Amino acid sequence: MAIIVRRITPYHGARFGSLRRRMRFHVIEVSGDIGGHRAEHIKGERQYDVTTLFRQWPSSQQAVQDGVLSILDSLRPEVIAITGWVFCESMAALWWALRRSVPTVVMSDSHRRTSVPRELGRRLLIDSFDTALVAGGPQVRLMLRHKMNPANVFVGYNAVDNDHFAYGADRARRDQDRVRRRYGLPRQYVLAVARMVSEKNYPGLVEAFHRYRQRGGIRKLVIVGEGPERDVIERCIADFRLEDVVQVRGLEGYDTLPSLYGLADALILASARESWGLVVNEAMAAGLPVLVSNRCGCAEDLVRPGVNGYVFAASDTDEIADALCKLEAVDSVEMGRRSRELIRPWGLEAFSSGFTSAAIRAASLRSTRSMSLLRVRAIRLLSAVASQ
């Protein structure tokens, strides 16, 4: 089994650590450093095989594709699991597999419709995979919309290490005063964790938070993240004169996040576009209510309105403010308890079980599926376009 990823993040490390109890596999990591963003160190020894193709991300996507083809020629796996279908390394691996009739598993959390030409290209690519490991309900529907056999679609891709966030949050709660002093955290706050990019809708969140405070809301907002939109966000905070009630912390480490979740009153994710939203998994494992945009792929599967949180329209700042105000009238501890119950089936065991089933099913289809030369050439053409 070969698994292809852009880089091994702590999320991947936890999933692969669980998977190694079920099967042998070799992870092909393109690079641990993508665009200057180096993957965080993962504690513990990796008890599975890893090949990292490049120390730094190459300037040429053709070099990435050549590297993938070369390592696959060397490993000659019996099954390949490929992350997504639009990355240059993904299409190179798919082309390699189609030429050699090697079964493939696509791992995806995509769920949104796109333009008609892209939908046609997406259908060609999806139909070229044998099985799929996807995140949840919207992702299953995308695969079925593109005519993948329901028997070949499995759920469990977007899992996190629930125990890591649960234990860390509980430990912080047992020593609240010291942890608050250590990290400079306010007494009552809502936590936002996301990259500072336009699709995360931070300006909309800041405006909604301003309205929430105008309505008498008492909580503060703590923002965790980094990215090119930081200056825009900080100007927005200044424009609404929220400097005293909004804290921008920048990037925090994987081992620090459980403490920040543990002392928060809720998580809010206001993204205008979000394939899934793994921070929602993390917050639920930590025992928090979750306020989630309807544009997040996880909202349907993970949020039960009025039970463990609320869903709002990302484009409506009044709705976001309403969701924040609802926290004032509910038992947030009870909501957090329900979050933990709801996220329990979405842990690492779900990933390893779903992945194993998808791989076994793909292997069983080796002798029943065949690909035309025209399809192989079409995938090669898409790969060439992606490398330009």
Residue pairs with C-beta under 8 A, 6 or more apart in sequence:
1 23
1 24
1 25
1 26
1 77
1 78
1 79
1 80
1 81
1 359
2 25
2 26
2 27
2 28
2 72
2 75
2 77
2 79
2 80
2 81
3 16
3 25
3 26
3 27
3 28
3 80
3 81
4 27
4 28
4 30
4 68
4 80
4 81
4 82
4 83
4 89
4 90
4 93
5 12
5 27
5 28
5 29
5 30
5 83
6 29
6 30
6 31
6 34
6 83
6 87
6 89
7 29
7 30
7 31
7 32
7 33
7 34
7 39
8 16
8 27
8 29
8 32
8 39
8 42
8 50
9 39
9 40
10 40
10 42
10 161
10 254
11 160
11 278
12 27
13 42
13 46
14 160
14 161
14 164
14 348
15 159
15 348
15 351
15 352
15 355
16 25
16 27
16 46
16 48
17 44
17 47
17 348
18 348
18 349
18 351
18 352
19 25
19 48
19 351
19 352
19 355
19 356
20 47
20 48
21 352
22 352
22 356
23 356
23 359
24 48
25 48
25 49
25 81
26 48
26 49
26 50
26 51
26 75
26 77
27 48
27 49
27 50
27 51
28 51
28 53
28 68
28 71
28 72
28 75
29 50
29 51
29 52
29 53
30 52
30 53
30 54
30 57
30 64
30 67
30 68
30 89
31 52
31 53
31 54
31 55
31 56
31 57
31 58
32 38
32 39
32 52
32 55
33 39
33 55
33 56
33 57
34 57
35 57
40 253
40 254
51 71
51 75
53 64
53 67
53 68
53 71
54 63
54 64
54 67
57 64
58 64
58 67
60 387
61 88
61 386
61 387
61 388
62 387
64 88
64 89
64 92
64 387
65 88
65 89
65 91
65 92
65 383
65 386
65 387
68 89
68 92
68 93
68 96
69 92
69 96
72 80
72 93
72 96
73 96
77 102
78 102
78 103
78 363
79 102
79 103
79 104
79 105
79 359
79 362
79 363
80 93
80 96
80 97
80 102
80 103
80 104
80 105
81 104
81 105
81 106
81 107
81 133
81 355
81 358
81 359
82 90
82 93
82 94
82 104
82 105
82 106
82 107
82 129
83 90
83 107
83 108
84 90
84 106
84 107
84 108
84 110
85 91
85 94
85 106
85 108
85 122
85 125
85 126
85 129
86 386
87 386
88 383
88 386
88 387
91 125
91 379
91 382
91 383
91 386
92 383
93 104
94 104
94 125
94 128
94 129
94 379
94 383
95 376
95 379
95 380
95 383
96 102
97 103
97 104
98 128
98 371
98 375
98 376
98 379
99 376
101 366
101 370
101 371
102 366
103 130
103 131
103 362
103 363
103 365
103 366
103 369
104 128
104 129
104 130
104 131
104 362
105 129
105 130
105 131
105 132
105 133
105 355
105 358
105 359
105 362
106 126
106 129
106 131
106 132
106 133
107 132
107 133
107 134
107 157
107 355
108 132
108 133
108 134
108 135
108 139
108 142
108 157
109 134
109 135
109 139
109 157
109 158
109 275
109 276
109 297
110 139
110 142
110 275
111 135
111 138
111 139
111 141
111 142
111 275
111 297
112 273
112 275
113 119
114 122
121 382
122 146
123 146
123 147
124 375
124 378
124 379
124 382
125 379
125 382
126 132
126 143
126 146
126 147
126 148
127 146
127 147
127 148
128 371
128 375
128 379
129 148
130 152
130 361
130 362
130 365
130 366
130 369
131 152
131 153
131 154
131 358
131 359
131 361
131 362
131 365
132 143
132 148
132 152
132 153
132 154
132 358
133 154
133 155
133 156
133 157
133 354
133 355
133 358
134 140
134 142
134 143
134 153
134 154
134 155
134 157
135 155
135 157
135 158
135 275
135 276
135 297
135 298
135 301
136 155
136 158
136 276
136 297
136 298
136 300
136 301
136 302
137 300
137 301
138 297
138 300
139 155
139 157
139 297
140 153
140 155
143 153
144 150
144 153
151 361
152 358
152 361
152 362
152 365
154 354
154 355
154 357
154 358
154 361
155 350
155 354
156 346
156 350
156 351
156 352
156 353
156 354
156 355
157 351
157 354
157 355
158 276
158 278
158 281
158 298
158 346
159 281
159 346
159 347
159 348
159 350
159 351
160 278
160 281
160 282
160 285
160 347
160 348
161 347
161 348
162 281
162 285
162 343
162 344
162 346
162 347
162 348
163 285
163 347
164 254
164 258
164 285
165 257
165 258
165 261
165 282
165 283
165 285
165 286
166 258
166 285
166 286
166 287
166 340
167 258
168 255
168 257
168 258
168 259
168 261
168 262
168 286
169 258
169 259
169 261
169 262
169 285
169 286
169 287
169 288
170 262
170 287
171 258
171 259
171 262
172 179
172 258
172 259
172 262
172 263
173 262
173 263
176 263
179 185
179 259
179 262
179 263
180 186
180 187
180 263
183 256
183 259
183 260
184 247
185 222
185 247
185 260
185 263
186 220
186 222
186 247
188 218
188 219
188 220
188 265
189 219
189 220
189 221
189 222
189 247
189 263
189 264
189 265
190 209
190 219
190 220
190 221
190 222
190 264
190 265
190 266
190 267
190 268
190 291
190 324
190 327
191 222
191 224
191 260
191 261
191 264
191 266
191 267
191 268
191 283
191 288
192 202
192 205
192 221
192 222
192 223
192 224
192 225
192 267
192 268
192 269
192 270
193 224
193 225
193 252
193 257
193 260
193 267
193 269
193 279
193 282
193 283
194 200
194 202
194 224
194 225
194 269
194 271
194 279
195 225
195 226
195 227
196 202
196 225
196 226
196 227
196 228
196 229
196 230
196 233
197 227
197 228
197 229
198 229
198 272
199 271
199 272
199 273
199 274
200 225
200 229
200 270
200 271
200 272
200 274
201 270
201 271
201 272
201 293
201 314
202 223
202 229
202 232
202 233
202 236
202 270
203 232
203 233
203 236
204 270
204 272
204 314
204 315
204 317
204 320
205 221
205 268
205 270
205 320
206 221
206 233
206 236
206 237
206 240
206 242
206 246
207 236
207 240
207 317
208 270
208 317
208 318
208 320
208 321
208 324
209 221
209 240
209 242
209 245
209 246
209 320
209 321
209 324
210 240
210 242
211 317
211 318
211 321
212 321
212 324
212 325
213 242
213 245
215 321
215 325
217 324
217 325
217 328
218 328
219 265
219 324
219 327
220 245
220 246
220 247
221 242
221 245
221 246
221 247
221 268
222 246
222 247
222 249
222 260
222 264
223 233
223 246
223 247
223 248
223 249
224 249
224 250
224 251
224 252
224 257
224 260
225 250
225 251
226 250
226 251
230 248
233 248
234 248
237 243
237 246
237 248
249 260
252 260
257 282
258 286
261 267
261 282
261 283
261 286
261 288
262 286
262 287
264 283
264 288
265 288
265 289
265 327
265 332
266 283
266 288
266 289
266 290
266 291
266 309
266 327
266 332
266 335
267 279
267 280
267 283
267 288
267 289
267 290
267 291
268 290
268 291
268 292
268 320
268 323
268 324
269 277
269 279
269 280
269 290
269 291
269 292
269 293
269 296
270 291
270 293
270 312
270 314
270 320
271 277
271 293
271 295
271 296
271 314
272 293
272 295
272 314
272 315
273 295
274 293
274 295
274 296
274 297
274 298
275 297
276 296
276 297
276 298
277 292
277 296
277 297
277 298
277 299
278 298
280 290
280 292
280 296
280 298
280 302
280 303
281 298
281 302
281 343
281 346
283 290
283 339
284 290
284 302
284 308
284 339
284 340
284 342
284 343
285 339
285 340
285 343
285 347
286 336
287 336
287 337
287 339
287 340
288 332
288 335
288 336
288 339
289 308
289 309
289 327
289 330
289 332
289 335
289 336
289 339
290 302
290 303
290 308
290 309
290 339
291 309
291 310
291 312
291 320
291 323
291 324
291 327
292 298
292 299
292 302
292 303
292 309
292 310
292 311
292 312
293 299
293 311
293 312
293 313
293 314
294 311
294 312
294 313
294 314
295 314
299 311
301 346
302 342
302 343
302 346
303 309
303 310
303 311
304 338
304 342
305 311
307 335
307 338
307 342
308 335
308 336
308 338
308 339
308 342
309 335
309 339
310 323
310 326
311 323
312 319
312 320
312 322
312 323
313 319
314 320
